[in-house]
Amino acid sequence: MKIRLLSGATVLVLGACANEPTPLPIIATQQAVTSTAVSSPVNYQDPLAGFTYRGPVGPRDWRAVNQEQSEGN
């Protein structure tokens, strides 16, 4: 436990003594020049277009349904 505490404190002390980080460049002006993308308006598309309702047709005997869906058929 003492080793973990000592190593954590060492990392904090060394991090505080490090040089000041390099400032990030101002890229707003660079993006304004290179951003020439043309966008078109997005039209609404119904996500359920082409959906066909397939409801239950009624109760059937499960043995007959299993025979119809077996690999042998």
N, CA, C and O of each residue as an XYZ file, in Angstrom:
292
protein
N       0.826     -1.187      0.000
C       0.000      0.000      0.000
C       0.868      1.247      0.000
O       0.549      2.237     -0.658
N       1.986      1.192      0.754
C       2.868      2.354      0.808
C       3.538      2.601     -0.536
O       3.811      3.745     -0.901
N       3.804      1.516     -1.276
C       4.453      1.672     -2.582
C       3.507      2.376     -3.552
O       3.933      3.249     -4.308
N       2.243      2.008     -3.535
C       1.264      2.652     -4.410
C       1.115      4.132     -4.071
O       1.045      4.975     -4.965
N       1.068      4.435     -2.803
C       0.940      5.827     -2.370
C       2.169      6.635     -2.769
O       2.055      7.770     -3.230
N       3.346      6.038     -2.587
C       4.585      6.716     -2.945
C       4.691      6.919     -4.451
O       5.105      7.988     -4.900
N       4.323      5.911     -5.235
C       4.397      6.063     -6.693
C       3.371      7.076     -7.189
O       3.658      7.830     -8.119
N       2.195      7.112     -6.596
C       1.190      8.100     -6.989
C       1.635      9.512     -6.672
O       1.440     10.422     -7.478
N       2.233      9.706     -5.505
C       2.725     11.032     -5.137
C       3.878     11.446     -6.045
O       3.989     12.618     -6.403
N       4.735     10.504     -6.419
C       5.857     10.803     -7.311
C       5.351     11.253     -8.679
O       5.886     12.197     -9.261
N       4.346     10.596     -9.178
C       3.787     10.976    -10.475
C       3.195     12.382    -10.413
O       3.375     13.169    -11.343
N       2.502     12.699     -9.346
C       1.923     14.038     -9.214
C       2.996     15.118     -9.124
O       2.856     16.185     -9.721
N       4.051     14.849     -8.389
C       5.130     15.834     -8.243
C       5.847     16.028     -9.566
O       6.132     17.161     -9.954
N       6.143     14.945    -10.262
C       6.821     15.067    -11.553
C       5.921     15.741    -12.590
O       6.408     16.484    -13.441
N       4.632     15.490    -12.525
C       3.709     16.153    -13.447
C       3.625     17.644    -13.192
O       3.459     18.423    -14.131
N       3.735     18.051    -11.946
C       3.682     19.476    -11.616
C       4.950     20.184    -12.052
O       4.927     21.383    -12.328
N       6.045     19.465    -12.118
C       7.318     20.070    -12.497
C       7.545     20.064    -14.002
O       8.547     20.609    -14.465
N       6.664     19.477    -14.765
C       6.844     19.374    -16.211
C       6.694     20.738    -16.867
O       6.138     21.671    -16.287
N       7.199     20.830    -18.081
C       7.099     22.071    -18.845
C       5.646     22.354    -19.200
O       4.800     21.459    -19.194
N       5.379     23.601    -19.504
C       4.031     24.005    -19.905
C       3.711     23.371    -21.252
O       4.555     23.399    -22.147
N       2.521     22.800    -21.427
C       2.202     22.146    -22.698
C       2.108     23.153    -23.835
O       1.826     24.333    -23.626
N       2.350     22.662    -25.026
C       2.280     23.501    -26.210
C       0.820     23.879    -26.453
O      -0.047     23.005    -26.464
N       0.538     25.161    -26.646
C      -0.861     25.545    -26.880
C      -1.347     25.022    -28.226
O      -0.577     24.883    -29.177
N      -2.640     24.736    -28.280
C      -3.224     24.247    -29.520
C      -3.339     25.375    -30.532
O      -3.586     26.519    -30.152
N      -3.163     25.073    -31.814
C      -3.298     26.123    -32.823
C      -4.758     26.542    -32.975
O      -5.668     25.760    -32.699
N      -4.970     27.750    -33.405
C      -6.329     28.246    -33.654
C      -6.724     27.750    -35.035
O      -6.182     28.194    -36.047
N      -7.667     26.831    -35.063
C      -8.011     26.205    -36.338
C      -9.331     26.713    -36.913
O      -9.763     26.239    -37.964
N      -9.967     27.650    -36.256
C     -11.246     28.160    -36.760
C     -11.062     28.823    -38.119
O     -11.896     28.650    -39.009
N      -9.998     29.566    -38.288
C      -9.761     30.223    -39.571
C      -9.384     29.209    -40.637
O      -9.726     29.394    -41.805
N      -8.692     28.149    -40.265
C      -8.318     27.132    -41.236
C      -9.547     26.358    -41.705
O      -9.648     26.009    -42.881
N     -10.475     26.090    -40.798
C     -11.673     25.348    -41.169
C     -12.594     26.183    -42.045
O     -13.269     25.642    -42.921
N     -12.633     27.482    -41.825
C     -13.508     28.336    -42.619
C     -13.060     28.346    -44.067
O     -13.898     28.427    -44.965
N     -11.781     28.266    -44.313
C     -11.257     28.301    -45.671
C     -11.475     26.968    -46.369
O     -11.847     26.948    -47.542
N     -11.257     25.867    -45.688
C     -11.327     24.563    -46.328
C     -12.722     23.955    -46.327
O     -12.938     22.949    -47.002
N     -13.666     24.517    -45.606
C     -15.006     23.947    -45.544
C     -15.847     24.462    -46.699
O     -16.474     25.516    -46.598
N     -15.861     23.712    -47.804
C     -16.644     24.100    -48.981
C     -17.711     23.054    -49.288
O     -18.166     22.951    -50.427
N     -18.109     22.285    -48.292
C     -19.091     21.228    -48.495
C     -20.464     21.822    -48.778
O     -20.884     22.794    -48.150
N     -21.146     21.217    -49.731
C     -22.493     21.637    -50.086
C     -23.445     20.571    -49.560
O     -23.275     19.385    -49.841
N     -24.425     20.991    -48.811
C     -25.379     20.022    -48.263
C     -26.757     20.272    -48.850
O     -27.154     21.411    -49.096
N     -27.467     19.191    -49.065
C     -28.824     19.302    -49.581
C     -29.800     19.075    -48.437
O     -29.457     18.413    -47.458
N     -30.998     19.606    -48.542
C     -31.973     19.402    -47.462
C     -32.369     17.928    -47.367
O     -32.461     17.229    -48.376
N     -32.595     17.481    -46.162
C     -32.965     16.089    -45.926
C     -34.486     15.996    -45.908
O     -35.153     16.684    -45.136
N     -35.017     15.146    -46.759
C     -36.456     14.951    -46.829
C     -36.856     13.799    -45.912
O     -36.086     12.860    -45.711
N     -38.044     13.877    -45.366
C     -38.549     12.836    -44.472
C     -38.874     11.591    -45.267
O     -39.518     11.655    -46.314
N     -38.415     10.439    -44.750
C     -38.750      9.159    -45.348
C     -39.424      8.312    -44.279
O     -38.898      8.150    -43.179
N     -40.586      7.778    -44.610
C     -41.326      6.969    -43.657
C     -40.587      5.661    -43.408
O     -40.350      4.909    -44.353
N     -40.213      5.366    -42.157
C     -39.477      4.126    -41.897
C     -40.323      2.871    -42.082
O     -39.781      1.772    -42.197
N     -41.631      3.022    -42.112
C     -42.504      1.869    -42.283
C     -43.009      1.722    -43.715
O     -43.936      0.950    -43.964
N     -42.417      2.448    -44.655
C     -42.841      2.337    -46.044
C     -42.510      0.935    -46.549
O     -41.395      0.451    -46.351
N     -43.449      0.297    -47.185
C     -43.252     -1.042    -47.710
C     -43.511     -2.150    -46.705
O     -43.293     -3.323    -47.010
N     -43.971     -1.800    -45.516
C     -44.248     -2.807    -44.493
C     -45.526     -3.544    -44.837
O     -46.530     -2.933    -45.201
N     -45.482     -4.849    -44.719
C     -46.656     -5.682    -44.954
C     -47.007     -6.384    -43.658
O     -46.172     -7.068    -43.067
N     -48.232     -6.215    -43.221
C     -48.664     -6.841    -41.971
C     -48.874     -8.321    -42.210
O     -49.588     -8.723    -43.130
N     -48.247     -9.121    -41.374
C     -48.405    -10.563    -41.448
C     -48.869    -11.061    -40.084
O     -48.067    -11.514    -39.268
N     -50.137    -10.971    -39.860
C     -50.710    -11.377    -38.588
C     -50.938    -12.873    -38.534
O     -50.815    -13.570    -39.541
N     -51.266    -13.352    -37.369
C     -51.537    -14.790    -37.244
C     -52.790    -15.160    -38.019
O     -53.771    -14.417    -38.054
N     -52.726    -16.329    -38.636
C     -53.882    -16.778    -39.418
C     -54.795    -17.679    -38.604
O     -55.881    -18.044    -39.056
N     -54.364    -18.034    -37.421
C     -55.198    -18.856    -36.563
C     -54.365    -19.941    -35.913
O     -53.242    -20.210    -36.339
N     -54.908    -20.557    -34.891
C     -54.155    -21.621    -34.234
C     -54.079    -22.861    -35.122
O     -55.047    -23.248    -35.776
N     -52.895    -23.467    -35.119
C     -52.685    -24.687    -35.891
C     -52.056    -25.736    -34.979
O     -51.524    -25.428    -33.912
N     -52.131    -26.957    -35.423
C     -51.527    -28.048    -34.672
C     -50.009    -27.913    -34.733
O     -49.447    -27.801    -35.822
N     -49.339    -27.921    -33.588
C     -47.897    -27.695    -33.551
C     -47.129    -28.818    -34.212
O     -46.016    -28.593    -34.688
N     -47.679    -30.016    -34.261
C     -46.988    -31.129    -34.922
C     -46.919    -30.902    -36.434
O     -45.894    -31.164    -37.064
N     -48.001    -30.421    -36.995
C     -48.018    -30.157    -38.434
C     -47.074    -29.015    -38.787
O     -46.400    -29.063    -39.816
N     -47.021    -27.991    -37.944
C     -46.128    -26.866    -38.201
C     -44.672    -27.327    -38.124
O     -43.851    -26.915    -38.944
N     -44.344    -28.177    -37.151
C     -42.982    -28.697    -37.032
C     -42.603    -29.542    -38.236
O     -41.465    -29.480    -38.702
N     -43.538    -30.328    -38.742
C     -43.257    -31.146    -39.919
C     -43.000    -30.276    -41.156
O     -42.139    -30.596    -41.976
N     -43.748    -29.180    -41.286
C     -43.562    -28.274    -42.430
C     -42.204    -27.572    -42.361
O     -41.606    -27.292    -43.400
N     -41.716    -27.289    -41.173
C     -40.470    -26.535    -41.027
C     -39.259    -27.421    -40.816
O     -38.155    -26.907    -40.634
N     -39.425    -28.725    -40.835
C     -38.282    -29.618    -40.593
C     -37.348    -29.584    -41.782
O     -37.736    -29.152    -42.868
N     -36.121    -30.035    -41.587
C     -35.104    -30.000    -42.635
C     -35.403    -30.979    -43.763
O     -34.945    -30.783    -44.889
N     -36.151    -32.010    -43.480
C     -36.466    -33.016    -44.490
C     -37.419    -32.512    -45.559
O     -37.489    -33.097    -46.640
N     -38.149    -31.452    -45.288
C     -39.134    -30.947    -46.254
C     -38.571    -29.876    -47.107
O     -39.268    -29.344    -47.971
